Amino acid sequence: MREINKDILEEVESEINSALNDSKGIISHQRRLAFVLSLGTVCLLEEYLERLKVFKIGAKINHEWLKKKKENSKKFIERQVTCPLEEVKDLDALLDLAYNIEEERNLQAYGKKVSEELLMKKVNLFLELKKKVQNA
């Protein structure tokens, strides 16, 4: 794993723990969670592709790609790997989780307060993605 991604994932976990343990509640962390979960999602996808040894050196994934139609985002991602995406095991399942995390990200980051249920859903989706990547 790239050192920067390792640091980012530690920061994401720290923010999640801080939000979950804050006496003011998770809502007070809404915007920070929007940003760190998005960033962490990208790091996990990159880690997964690196682990499979298909991620090109210096390649990056942009969180904005995860807001496009899946076919379009796959075209962007395919440029970052050394093999056809069809050969990347479990990528569709991981992308589905990533899409769900990114969904409504801008509303969460820039809009009005969202529900605690939505924030917990996003945290749980991220933790599920993390578990799948680490167990791959």
NUZALUM-443246 format. One line per 3 residues: number of its first residue (from 0); their letters; for each residue y, x, z of N, C-alpha, C. Coordinates in steps of 0.05 Angstrom, whole numbers, plus 32768, in hexadecimal, padded with zeros to 4 digits. Atoms other than C-alpha are relative to their C-alpha. Layout:
! residues N
NUM	a	Y,X,Z,Y,X,Z,Y,X,Z | ...
! end
This chain:
! residues 136
0	mre	7FE8,8011,8000,8000,8000,8000,8019,8012,8000 | 7FE7,7FF2,8000,8045,8018,7FF0,800D,7FFF,801C | 7FF4,7FFF,7FE5,806A,802E,802F,8015,7FEB,8003
3	ink	7FEA,8014,7FFE,80A5,8000,801F,7FF4,7FE4,8005 | 800D,801A,7FFC,8076,7FC4,801A,7FF5,7FFD,801C | 800B,8001,7FE5,8055,7FD6,805B,8017,7FFA,8014
6	dil	7FE9,8005,7FEF,809A,7FD8,807D,800A,7FE3,7FFE | 7FF7,801C,8005,80AE,7F96,805D,7FED,7FEC,800E | 8013,8012,7FF4,806E,7F74,8074,8001,8000,801E
9	eev	7FFC,7FFE,7FE3,8079,7F8D,80BB,8019,7FF0,8008 | 7FE8,800F,7FFB,80BF,7F70,80B8,7FFC,7FE2,7FFE | 8007,801C,8004,80A5,7F2E,809E,7FF1,7FF5,8018
12	ese	800F,8009,7FE9,8073,7F29,80D6,8011,7FFF,8019 | 7FEE,8001,7FE9,80A8,7F3A,8109,8012,7FE8,7FFF | 7FEE,8017,8002,80D6,7F03,80EF,7FF0,7FE6,8005
15	ins	8011,8017,7FFB,809C,7ED1,80EF,7FFB,7FFD,801E | 8005,8001,7FE3,808B,7EE3,8137,8019,7FF8,8010 | 7FE7,8006,7FF3,80D4,7EE0,814B,8006,7FE2,7FFD
18	aln	7FFB,801C,8005,80DB,7E9B,812C,7FEE,7FEE,8010 | 8013,8011,7FF2,809C,7E80,814B,8004,8001,801F | 7FFC,7FFC,7FE3,80AF,7E9A,8191,801C,7FFA,8009
21	dsk	7FE4,8004,7FF9,80F9,7E88,8190,8002,7FE5,800F | 7FFC,8019,7FF0,810C,7E55,81C5,8011,7FEC,7FF2 | 7FEF,8013,8010,813E,7E37,8194,7FF0,7FF3,7FEA
24	gii	8012,800C,8014,8104,7E28,8165,8001,800F,7FE5 | 8003,7FF3,801A,80EF,7E3D,8120,8017,7FFA,7FED | 7FEA,8009,8011,8129,7E17,80FF,8017,8014,8000
27	shq	7FEA,7FED,7FFE,815A,7E4B,8118,7FFB,8019,7FEF | 8007,7FE9,8011,8136,7E7D,80EB,7FFC,7FF8,7FE3 | 8005,800B,801B,8135,7E52,80AC,8007,8013,7FEA
30	rrl	7FF7,7FF0,8017,815D,7E7F,807E,7FF2,801B,8000 | 800E,7FE7,7FFF,813F,7EC0,8096,7FE3,7FFE,7FF7 | 801B,8005,8008,80FA,7EA3,808E,7FFE,7FFD,7FE1
33	afv	8001,8004,801D,810A,7E8D,8047,8000,801B,7FF1 | 7FFE,7FE6,800D,811D,7ED4,8034,7FE8,8012,8005 | 8016,7FED,7FF9,80E7,7EFA,8059,7FE5,7FF6,7FF5
36	lsl	801A,800A,800B,80AE,7ECC,8043,7FFF,8005,7FE2 | 7FFF,7FFB,801D,80C4,7ED3,7FFB,7FFB,801D,7FFA | 8004,7FE3,8003,80C9,7F1E,8001,7FE4,8009,8007
39	gtv	801B,7FFA,7FF7,8087,7F22,8026,7FEB,7FF7,7FEC | 8012,800A,8015,8065,7EF8,7FF1,7FFE,8013,7FE9 | 7FFF,7FED,8016,807A,7F28,7FBB,7FF1,801A,8008
42	cll	800D,7FE8,7FF6,8062,7F63,7FE5,7FE2,7FFD,8001 | 801D,8005,7FFF,801E,7F43,7FF0,7FF3,7FFF,7FE4 | 800A,8001,801B,8015,7F35,7FA6,7FFE,801D,7FF4
45	eey	8001,7FE4,800A,8027,7F7D,7F96,7FEA,8010,800E | 8015,7FF2,7FF1,7FF8,7F97,7FCC,7FE5,7FF9,7FF4 | 8019,8009,800B,7FC0,7F6D,7FAF,7FFA,800E,7FE5
48	ler	8004,7FF3,801A,7FCA,7F88,7F69,7FFC,801E,8003 | 8004,7FE4,7FFB,7FD0,7FCF,7F84,7FE3,8006,800A | 801B,7FFD,7FF5,7F8F,7FC7,7FAB,7FEB,7FFE,7FEA
51	lkv	8013,8002,8016,7F6C,7FB2,7F6B,8004,8017,7FEB | 7FFA,7FE9,8011,7F8A,7FF0,7F4A,8008,7FF7,7FE3 | 7FF7,800A,801B,7FA9,7FC7,7F11,801F,7FFF,7FFE
54	fki	7FE3,8001,7FFF,7FF3,7FCB,7F26,800B,801A,7FF5 | 7FF4,7FE8,800C,801B,7FFA,7EFB,8012,800F,8014 | 7FEF,7FF0,7FEF,803F,8033,7F1E,801D,7FF8,7FFB
57	gak	7FE4,8008,8002,8086,801E,7F2D,8005,7FE3,7FF9 | 7FFD,801C,8007,8078,7FD6,7F1D,800A,7FF0,8018 | 7FF5,8012,7FEB,8099,7F9D,7F44,7FFB,7FE3,7FF7
60	inh	8001,801D,8005,8091,7F52,7F49,801A,7FF4,800B | 7FE7,800D,7FF9,80D0,7F28,7F4C,7FF9,7FE4,800B | 8006,801B,7FF5,80CE,7EEA,7F79,800A,7FEA,7FEE
63	ewl	7FF7,8015,8013,80F5,7EC4,7F44,7FEB,7FF8,7FEC | 8016,8006,8012,80B7,7EC8,7F18,7FEF,7FE9,800B | 8011,8014,7FF3,8094,7E9B,7F4A,800D,7FE4,8001
66	kkk	7FF3,801A,8002,80C4,7E62,7F3B,7FFC,7FF4,7FE4 | 8004,8008,801B,80B2,7E5E,7EF2,7FE4,7FF2,7FFD | 801B,800B,8005,8077,7E3A,7ED3,7FEC,8017,8003
69	ken	8014,7FEB,7FFB,8038,7E60,7EE5,7FFA,8011,7FE7 | 8005,7FF1,8019,802B,7E73,7E9C,8015,8015,7FFB | 7FE9,7FED,8005,8070,7E93,7E97,8000,8016,8014
72	skk	7FFF,7FEB,7FEB,806C,7EB8,7ED9,7FE8,8013,7FFB | 8017,7FEF,8006,8027,7ED2,7EC5,8007,8014,7FEA | 7FF7,7FEE,8016,8047,7EF0,7E86,800F,8017,800C
75	fie	7FF0,7FEA,7FF3,8078,7F17,7EB2,7FED,8012,8010 | 8012,7FF0,7FEF,8041,7F2D,7EE2,7FED,8011,7FEE | 8013,7FF2,8011,8013,7F41,7EA9,800C,801A,7FF6
78	rqv	7FF3,7FE7,8008,8047,7F75,7E94,8000,8015,8015 | 8000,7FED,7FEA,8040,7F95,7ED8,7FE4,800B,8007 | 801B,7FF7,7FFB,7FF5,7F9F,7ED6,7FF3,800D,7FE8
81	tcp	800D,7FF0,8014,7FC5,7FCA,7EAF,7FE8,7FF2,7FF3 | 8016,800F,800C,7F93,7F93,7E9C,8009,7FE4,7FFB | 7FF9,801D,8004,7F93,7F4B,7E84,7FFD,7FF2,801B
84	lee	8000,800F,7FE7,7FA2,7F1B,7EBD,7FE6,7FF1,8005 | 801A,800E,7FFD,7F61,7EF6,7EB0,7FEC,8011,8010 | 8013,7FEE,7FF2,7F3E,7F33,7ECD,8007,8004,801D
87	vkd	7FF7,7FFC,7FE5,7F65,7F31,7F0E,7FF5,7FE9,8011 | 800E,8013,7FF0,7F38,7F0D,7F3F,8013,7FF2,8014 | 7FF2,8011,7FED,7F56,7ED4,7F68,801E,7FFF,7FFC
90	lda	7FE3,8000,8003,7F9B,7EDD,7F4B,800C,7FE4,8000 | 7FF6,801B,8001,7FA4,7E93,7F3C,8003,7FF3,801C | 7FFF,800B,7FE5,7F94,7E80,7F84,8017,800C,8010
93	lld	7FEA,7FF2,7FF3,7FC5,7EB4,7F9E,801B,7FF6,7FF6 | 7FE7,800A,800C,7FFB,7E9D,7F6E,8006,7FE4,8009 | 7FFC,801B,7FF6,7FF1,7E55,7F84,800D,8001,801B
96	lay	7FF4,7FFD,7FE6,8000,7E6A,7FCB,801D,800A,7FFE | 7FE5,7FF4,8003,803C,7E94,7FB5,8013,7FEB,7FF5 | 7FEF,8015,800A,8058,7E59,7F8D,8007,7FEC,8016
99	nie	7FFA,8012,7FEA,8052,7E2C,7FC9,8013,800C,8015 | 7FEE,7FF3,7FEE,8076,7E5F,7FF4,801C,8000,7FF4 | 7FE6,7FFE,800E,80AE,7E67,7FC1,800D,7FE4,7FFB
102	eer	7FF5,801B,8005,80B5,7E1C,7FB6,8015,7FF9,8015 | 7FE9,8009,7FEE,80F7,7E03,7FD4,800C,8018,800F | 7FF5,7FE8,7FF3,8108,7E4B,7FE8,801F,7FFF,8001
105	nlq	7FE3,8000,8000,8151,7E44,7FD2,800C,7FEA,8011 | 7FF8,8015,7FED,8158,7E02,7FF7,7FFE,800A,801C | 8004,7FF6,7FE5,813C,7E23,8035,8014,8016,8006
108	ayg	7FEE,7FE9,7FFB,8168,7E61,802C,801E,7FF8,8000 | 7FE4,8006,8004,81A9,7E41,8016,8009,7FE4,8006 | 7FFA,801C,7FFC,81A5,7DF7,8025,8002,7FF8,801D
111	kkv	7FFF,800C,7FE6,81A6,7DC9,8060,7FE6,8007,800F | 8017,7FFC,7FF0,8175,7DCD,8099,7FE8,7FF1,7FF4 | 8019,800D,8009,812D,7DBE,8085,7FF0,7FFA,8019
114	see	8011,8008,7FE8,80F6,7DA3,80B2,7FF0,8018,800A | 8011,7FEC,7FF4,80CF,7DCD,80E2,7FE4,8000,7FF3 | 8019,8002,800D,8091,7DB3,80BF,7FFF,8011,7FE6
117	llm	7FFE,7FF1,8019,80A8,7DD2,807D,7FFF,801E,8006 | 7FFF,7FE4,7FF9,80B7,7E15,809E,7FE4,800A,8009 | 801B,7FF9,7FF7,8073,7E16,80C0,7FEC,8001,7FE9
120	kkv	8012,8000,8018,8051,7E04,807E,8004,801A,7FF1 | 7FFB,7FE7,800F,8073,7E40,805D,7FF4,8018,800F | 800B,7FEA,7FF0,8060,7E6F,8096,7FE1,8000,7FFD
123	nlf	801D,8001,8002,8018,7E57,8093,7FF6,8007,7FE5 | 8007,7FF8,801B,8015,7E5E,8048,8001,801F,7FFD | 7FFD,7FE2,8001,802E,7EA6,804F,7FE9,800D,800E
126	lel	8016,7FF4,7FF1,7FFB,7EB5,8084,7FE5,7FFD,7FF2 | 8018,8004,8010,7FC4,7E98,8058,7FFF,8014,7FE9 | 7FFF,7FED,8016,7FDB,7EC3,801E,7FFA,801C,800A
129	kkk	8005,7FE6,7FF4,7FDC,7F00,804B,7FE3,8005,8006 | 801C,7FFE,7FF9,7F96,7EF3,8063,7FEF,8003,7FE7 | 8010,7FFD,8019,7F7B,7EEA,801C,8004,801B,7FF3
132	vqn	7FFB,7FE6,800C,7F9C,7F2A,8004,7FF2,8016,8011 | 800D,7FEC,7FEF,7F83,7F52,8040,7FE2,7FFF,7FFF | 801D,8003,8001,7F3D,7F37,8039,7FF4,8005,7FE4
135	a	8009,7FFC,801C,7F3A,7F45,7FEE,7FF2,801B,7FFD
! end
